[in-house]
């Protein structure tokens, strides 16, 4: 039988999966939620910056360099609110890359829950070394 935290983790990850479906990216759709005190304080999905065309891939099918990752979008979005990510949990459908892990750590997020692992796990290793809890949860 699942504990209460695992039930919440799965529910938030399912919501993050739905959020990822809003992405215009064709190669991979990623969704993220930032939760603090059982409230969603921010959300994001991977995509181009505001004001750019919603085309994430170039003519060869590669992701354009300026596409923002879901977690970066969620962190940027909450930065313009009155909320703080200090002590929050990030729910993300794909484990974060090493560049985004620096943002996660710097923003004060203390826990990262994901359901698919990115090919490069050096970001996760960085987070663990930095004292951020990382949890793989299958849904």
C-alpha positions as CSV (number, residue, x, y, z in Angstrom):
1,X,0.0,0.0,0.0
2,X,1.3,3.4,-0.9
3,X,2.0,6.1,1.6
4,X,0.3,9.5,1.5
5,X,3.4,11.3,0.0
6,X,3.6,8.7,-2.9
7,X,0.0,9.3,-3.7
8,X,0.5,13.1,-3.8
9,X,3.7,12.6,-5.9
10,X,1.9,10.5,-8.4
11,X,-1.1,12.9,-8.6
12,X,1.2,15.9,-9.2
13,X,3.2,14.0,-11.8
14,X,0.0,13.1,-13.7
15,X,-0.9,16.8,-13.6
16,X,2.6,17.7,-14.9
17,X,2.2,15.2,-17.7
18,X,-1.1,16.9,-18.7
19,X,0.7,20.3,-18.5
20,X,3.4,19.0,-20.8
21,X,0.8,18.3,-23.5
22,X,0.4,22.1,-23.9
23,X,3.9,22.2,-25.4
24,X,4.3,22.8,-29.1
25,X,7.5,20.8,-29.2
26,X,7.3,17.7,-31.4
27,X,10.4,15.8,-30.2
28,X,9.5,15.7,-26.5
29,X,6.8,17.3,-24.4
30,X,7.8,18.1,-20.8
31,X,5.7,19.5,-18.0
32,X,6.6,20.9,-14.6
33,X,4.8,22.0,-11.5
34,X,6.3,23.7,-8.4
35,X,4.4,22.8,-5.2
36,X,4.9,24.4,-1.8
37,X,2.7,23.7,1.3
38,X,0.4,21.5,-0.9
39,X,-0.3,24.4,-3.3
40,X,0.8,24.6,-6.9
41,X,2.7,27.9,-7.0
42,X,4.0,27.7,-10.6
43,X,3.8,25.6,-13.7
44,X,5.6,25.3,-17.0
45,X,6.2,23.3,-20.1
46,X,9.0,23.3,-22.7
47,X,8.7,25.9,-25.5
48,X,10.0,29.0,-27.1
49,X,10.2,32.3,-25.3
50,X,7.2,34.6,-25.2
51,X,6.7,36.4,-28.5
52,X,8.6,33.8,-30.6
53,X,6.9,31.5,-33.0
54,X,5.7,28.3,-31.4
55,X,8.1,26.1,-33.4
56,X,10.6,24.3,-31.2
57,X,12.5,22.3,-33.9
58,X,14.6,23.5,-36.9
59,X,14.3,22.1,-40.4
60,X,16.4,19.1,-39.5
61,X,14.2,18.2,-36.5
62,X,16.7,19.4,-33.9
63,X,15.5,21.4,-30.9
64,X,16.3,25.1,-31.4
65,X,18.9,26.4,-28.9
66,X,16.6,29.0,-27.4
67,X,13.8,26.6,-26.4
68,X,13.2,26.9,-22.6
69,X,12.9,23.7,-20.6
70,X,9.7,23.2,-18.5
71,X,11.4,23.7,-15.2
72,X,13.2,26.9,-16.3
73,X,9.8,28.2,-17.5
74,X,8.2,27.3,-14.1
75,X,11.0,29.0,-12.1
76,X,10.9,32.1,-14.3
77,X,7.1,32.3,-14.0
78,X,7.2,32.1,-10.2
79,X,9.9,34.8,-10.0
80,X,7.4,37.4,-11.2
81,X,4.9,36.5,-8.4
82,X,4.9,37.0,-4.7
83,X,5.7,33.3,-4.1
84,X,9.0,31.9,-3.1
85,X,10.4,28.5,-4.3
86,X,12.4,28.1,-1.1
87,X,11.7,24.7,0.3
88,X,9.4,23.7,-2.6
89,X,9.1,20.5,-4.6
90,X,9.5,20.4,-8.4
91,X,7.4,17.8,-10.2
92,X,8.8,17.2,-13.7
93,X,8.0,14.6,-16.3
94,X,11.7,14.2,-17.4
95,X,14.6,14.5,-15.0
96,X,16.3,17.9,-15.4
97,X,19.4,18.6,-17.4
98,X,22.6,19.9,-15.7
99,X,21.9,23.5,-16.7
100,X,18.4,23.5,-15.2
101,X,19.7,21.8,-12.1
102,X,21.8,24.9,-11.3
103,X,18.6,27.0,-11.5
104,X,16.7,24.4,-9.3
105,X,19.4,24.5,-6.6
106,X,19.8,28.3,-6.8
107,X,16.0,28.8,-6.5
108,X,15.9,26.9,-3.2
109,X,13.9,24.0,-4.4
110,X,14.5,21.1,-1.9
111,X,12.9,18.1,-3.7
112,X,12.7,17.0,-7.3
113,X,10.2,14.3,-8.4
114,X,10.4,12.9,-11.9
115,X,9.0,9.9,-13.8
116,X,11.4,9.5,-16.7
117,X,15.2,9.8,-16.6
118,X,17.1,12.1,-19.0
119,X,20.0,10.4,-20.8
120,X,22.5,12.7,-19.0
121,X,22.2,12.1,-15.2
122,X,25.0,14.5,-14.2
123,X,22.4,17.1,-13.2
124,X,20.7,14.7,-10.8
125,X,24.1,13.8,-9.4
126,X,24.8,17.5,-8.8
127,X,21.5,18.0,-7.0
128,X,22.1,15.0,-4.7
129,X,25.6,16.4,-3.9
130,X,24.0,19.8,-3.2
131,X,21.5,18.2,-0.7
132,X,18.4,18.3,-2.9
133,X,16.3,15.2,-2.6
134,X,15.6,13.5,-6.0
135,X,12.9,10.9,-6.4
136,X,12.0,8.7,-9.3
137,X,8.3,7.9,-9.2
138,X,6.7,5.6,-11.8
139,X,3.2,6.5,-13.0
